[in-house]
Amino acid sequence: ERLRIPVTSSLLGRGVFPTRHPQFIGTYLGAVSPQPMRTLVEGSDCLLLLGERLSDVSLGVSADLLRGRDLITAVARDVFIGQHHYEHTPLESLVERLLMSPALPVSRDPIKAIGTDVSPEVFDPFKQDEAIKMRHAINLLNEFVREHDDIPLIADTGDALFASVDIRANQCIAPAYYSTMGFAVPAALGVQIASGRRPLVLVGDGAFQMTGSEIAQAHRYGCNPIVVLFNNQRWEMLQAFFPEARYNETVSWPFAKLADLWAGRGFRAFTPRQFRDALNAAYDEGRFTLIEVGLKQGDVSPILRGFVDAFKKRVYA
């Protein structure tokens, strides 16, 4: 804020800086990002990377777009500037000195608007009673977090993780580094027990079948997370990377009924209208809730589709 410079995050760093802050321009994913964001980041005369490791996962298979540029990279107790490596330089000390430096220019110009940092197709018009698609769900989840901006978002590995990039929740938690599947539901209980804040959870049917039954402990610990479960009866993220695979189908559970049996409340949504109504009803519930969203196989988020395309171009080119 003091320097009045634009701020972006990687997939790994998302949620560290408030996504609704006027200086936040979005999550940078290299070739997957909107062109205005790419122009601003890749055309910068100085990029300050705080706590960020350059990798293809966190930067959308595009880490090489930033290598060799005017970078200042600070990780833990090491700082890298060009070919120079400065050891025993804590990140906190670096930031403090940068802010105090009289030589560092402060921008007087307003931050350039880049338009929306959400995938454009999320805003495409749709009918309330048509079959729900992932882009519809993302649109309605943005509407929900706009109305309830104190809710932290927790996403599991899978398309839920990529969909979360297009959701403007102020606080986001996800296993973007190791991509640990089965993270979100247990993490939701931990977040609410530790902070008292009620989380919104995004999880796929496959990830839920790993650890999702932990939600049965919610009542015992006084937790009431809102769980949105995307059910396409398949490991859709894996299928997106390897479309010819025949081993990614899952056996569908009666997820909504299980929520009822576990002292929560279950919903099923197959249209945008049903999903919006379920979200509103879930927010008013005192118990934990689980909304099963029925999706067609092959329907993935715009970010996952772009990430897969970038991956294939890089690996199979």
C-alpha positions in Angstrom: 0.0 0.0 0.0 2.8 2.4 0.8 4.5 1.8 -2.6 1.2 1.8 -4.5 2.3 -1.1 -6.7 0.1 -3.8 -8.1 0.1 -7.2 -6.4 -0.5 -10.6 -7.8 -0.1 -14.1 -6.4 0.8 -17.5 -7.7 -1.4 -20.5 -7.3 0.6 -21.4 -4.2 0.5 -18.0 -2.7 -3.2 -17.3 -3.3 -5.0 -16.0 -0.2 -1.9 -14.4 1.4 -3.0 -11.0 0.0 -6.7 -10.1 0.1 -8.2 -10.9 -3.3 -10.6 -8.0 -3.0 -7.9 -5.4 -2.2 -7.9 -2.6 -4.9 -4.2 -3.3 -5.6 -4.7 -7.0 -6.2 -4.8 -7.8 -9.9 -5.4 -11.6 -9.7 -3.6 -14.9 -9.6 -0.8 -15.2 -12.1 -0.7 -18.5 -14.0 1.5 -17.6 -16.9 0.1 -18.7 -20.2 -3.2 -19.5 -18.5 -3.7 -15.9 -17.2 -5.7 -13.2 -19.1 -3.5 -11.3 -21.5 -3.8 -7.9 -19.7 -2.4 -9.6 -16.5 0.3 -11.3 -18.4 1.3 -8.0 -20.0 1.5 -6.2 -16.7 3.5 -9.0 -15.0 5.8 -10.1 -17.8 6.4 -6.5 -18.9 7.4 -5.2 -15.5 10.8 -3.7 -15.1 11.2 -5.2 -11.7 9.4 -8.2 -10.2 9.5 -8.7 -6.4 8.8 -12.3 -5.6 8.2 -12.8 -1.9 8.3 -16.4 -0.6 7.7 -17.7 -4.1 9.6 -20.5 -5.7 9.6 -20.6 -9.5 7.9 -23.8 -10.6 5.6 -24.8 -13.4 2.8 -25.9 -11.0 2.6 -22.6 -9.2 3.1 -20.5 -12.4 0.9 -22.3 -14.9 3.6 -24.3 -16.7 5.2 -20.9 -17.5 8.1 -20.4 -15.0 10.5 -19.8 -17.8 8.6 -16.6 -18.8 10.0 -15.0 -15.6 13.4 -16.5 -15.5 16.3 -14.2 -16.4 14.2 -11.1 -16.0 14.6 -8.3 -13.5 13.7 -10.4 -10.5 14.3 -10.0 -6.8 13.4 -13.3 -5.2 13.2 -13.6 -1.5 12.7 -17.1 0.0 12.9 -17.7 3.7 16.4 -16.4 4.6 17.9 -16.1 1.1 17.6 -13.4 -1.5 18.5 -13.8 -5.2 19.1 -10.8 -7.5 20.4 -11.8 -10.9 23.5 -13.9 -10.4 23.9 -12.7 -6.8 22.8 -14.8 -3.8 22.5 -13.2 -0.4 22.3 -15.6 2.5 21.0 -15.0 6.1 18.6 -12.3 4.9 15.2 -12.9 6.4 12.2 -12.1 4.3 10.8 -9.8 7.1 14.0 -7.8 7.2 14.1 -7.4 3.5 10.5 -6.1 3.3 11.1 -3.7 6.2 14.2 -2.2 4.7 12.6 -1.9 1.3 9.7 0.1 2.8 12.1 2.3 4.7 14.4 3.0 1.7 14.3 6.6 0.5 15.7 5.4 -2.9 12.6 3.3 -3.6 10.2 5.2 -5.8 6.5 5.5 -4.7 4.1 5.4 -7.6 1.7 8.3 -7.8 -0.3 6.9 -10.7 -3.4 4.8 -10.1 -3.0 1.1 -10.7 -4.0 0.3 -14.2 -7.2 -1.7 -14.4 -6.8 -4.9 -16.3 -10.5 -5.7 -16.5 -11.7 -8.8 -14.7 -9.1 -11.4 -13.6 -11.8 -14.0 -13.7 -12.1 -16.2 -16.8 -14.5 -14.4 -19.2 -16.7 -17.4 -19.9 -17.7 -17.5 -16.2 -19.8 -14.5 -17.0 -21.5 -15.9 -20.0 -25.3 -15.8 -19.6 -27.1 -18.9 -18.6 -30.6 -20.1 -17.8 -31.6 -20.8 -14.3 -33.1 -24.2 -15.0 -30.5 -25.6 -17.5 -28.1 -28.4 -16.5 -25.5 -26.9 -14.3 -21.9 -26.6 -15.6 -18.7 -25.8 -13.7 -18.7 -22.2 -15.0 -22.2 -21.7 -13.6 -21.1 -23.0 -10.2 -18.1 -20.6 -10.2 -20.4 -17.7 -11.1 -22.8 -18.5 -8.3 -20.0 -19.1 -5.8 -18.6 -15.6 -6.6 -22.0 -14.2 -5.9 -22.1 -16.1 -2.6 -18.7 -15.0 -1.3 -19.5 -11.4 -2.4 -22.4 -11.5 0.0 -20.5 -13.3 2.8 -17.0 -11.9 2.5 -15.9 -13.2 5.9 -16.0 -16.9 4.8 -12.6 -18.5 4.1 -12.5 -20.8 1.1 -10.8 -24.2 1.3 -10.3 -26.1 -1.9 -9.1 -29.7 -2.4 -6.8 -31.0 -5.1 -8.6 -31.6 -8.4 -10.7 -29.3 -10.5 -11.9 -27.7 -7.2 -8.4 -26.3 -6.8 -8.4 -24.8 -10.3 -12.0 -23.5 -10.0 -11.0 -21.7 -6.8 -8.7 -19.4 -8.8 -11.7 -17.9 -10.4 -13.5 -17.4 -7.1 -12.9 -14.0 -5.3 -12.8 -15.2 -1.7 -10.7 -13.0 0.5 -9.0 -15.9 2.2 -8.1 -19.1 0.4 -6.5 -22.3 1.6 -5.5 -25.1 -0.7 -2.7 -27.7 -1.1 -1.2 -26.2 -4.2 2.4 -27.2 -3.5 2.2 -31.0 -3.0 -1.3 -31.2 -4.4 -2.4 -33.5 -1.6 -5.8 -34.9 -2.4 -8.2 -35.4 0.5 -7.0 -32.2 2.2 -10.1 -29.9 2.3 -12.6 -31.5 4.6 -10.2 -32.2 7.5 -8.7 -28.8 6.9 -12.1 -27.2 7.2 -12.6 -28.7 10.6 -9.1 -27.5 11.7 -9.8 -24.0 10.4 -13.1 -23.7 12.2 -11.8 -25.2 15.5 -8.7 -22.9 15.4 -10.4 -19.6 14.2 -14.1 -20.0 14.9 -14.8 -19.0 11.3 -17.2 -21.1 9.2 -15.5 -22.2 6.0 -16.7 -22.9 2.5 -15.2 -26.1 1.1 -14.8 -27.1 -2.5 -14.1 -30.8 -3.1 -14.6 -33.4 -5.8 -16.3 -36.8 -5.4 -13.0 -38.7 -5.6 -11.2 -36.5 -3.1 -14.2 -36.7 -0.7 -14.1 -40.5 -0.9 -10.5 -40.4 0.5 -11.1 -38.3 3.7 -14.5 -36.7 3.4 -16.1 -39.0 6.1 -14.2 -36.9 8.6 -17.1 -34.5 8.3 -19.0 -36.9 10.6 -16.9 -35.4 13.4 -18.3 -31.8 12.7 -21.2 -32.0 15.2 -18.9 -33.4 17.9 -16.6 -30.4 17.7 -19.3 -27.8 17.0 -18.3 -27.2 13.4 -20.7 -26.3 10.6 -18.7 -26.0 7.3 -20.5 -25.6 4.0 -19.2 -28.3 1.7 -19.7 -28.0 -2.1 -19.1 -31.4 -3.7 -18.6 -31.6 -7.4 -19.8 -35.0 -8.5 -19.0 -36.2 -12.1 -18.3 -39.8 -11.0 -14.7 -39.5 -12.2 -11.2 -38.2 -11.3 -11.8 -35.4 -13.8 -8.5 -33.6 -13.4 -6.6 -36.8 -14.2 -8.9 -37.5 -17.1 -8.3 -34.0 -18.4 -4.5 -34.7 -18.6 -4.9 -38.1 -20.1 -8.2 -38.3 -22.0 -7.6 -41.8 -23.3 -7.4 -43.2 -19.8 -10.1 -45.7 -18.8 -9.3 -46.0 -15.1 -10.5 -42.7 -13.7 -14.2 -43.5 -13.1 -15.4 -43.5 -9.5 -18.4 -45.2 -7.8 -20.8 -42.6 -6.8 -21.9 -42.4 -3.2 -25.2 -41.1 -1.9 -23.4 -38.0 -0.6 -26.4 -35.9 0.4 -27.9 -38.8 2.2 -24.7 -39.5 4.1 -24.6 -35.8 5.3 -28.1 -36.4 6.8 -26.9 -39.6 8.5 -23.9 -37.8 9.9 -26.0 -35.2 11.7 -25.7 -32.6 8.9 -28.0 -31.6 6.1 -27.5 -32.7 2.5 -28.7 -31.0 -0.7 -28.5 -32.0 -4.4 -28.2 -29.5 -7.2 -28.5 -30.1 -10.9 -29.4 -26.6 -12.1 -28.1 -23.1 -11.3 -31.3 -22.3 -9.5 -31.1 -25.4 -7.3 -27.5 -24.6 -6.5 -28.2 -20.9 -5.6 -31.1 -22.0 -3.4 -29.0 -24.7 -1.7 -26.2 -22.2 -0.9 -28.6 -19.8 0.7 -30.2 -22.6 2.7 -26.9 -23.9 3.7 -25.8 -20.6 5.0 -28.9 -20.4 7.2 -28.3 -23.9 8.7 -26.7 -24.3 12.1 -25.4 -27.8 11.2 -22.7 -28.7 8.6 -24.1 -28.9 5.1 -23.1 -30.7 2.0 -24.3 -29.7 -1.5 -23.8 -32.3 -4.1 -23.5 -30.7 -7.5 -24.2 -33.0 -10.4 -21.9 -32.3 -13.3 -21.5 -34.0 -16.7 -18.2 -35.8 -17.3 -15.8 -33.7 -19.3 -17.1 -30.4 -17.9 -14.1 -28.7 -16.3 -13.3 -25.2 -15.1 -11.8 -22.7 -17.6 -8.5 -22.6 -15.5 -8.0 -26.3 -15.6 -8.7 -26.4 -19.3 -6.1 -23.7 -19.9 -3.6 -25.3 -17.6 -3.9 -28.7 -19.4 -3.6 -27.0 -22.8 -0.4 -25.2 -21.6 1.0 -28.4 -20.2 0.4 -30.4 -23.4 2.0 -27.7 -25.5 5.1 -27.7 -23.3 5.4 -31.4 -22.8 4.4 -32.8 -26.2 5.6 -29.9 -28.4 
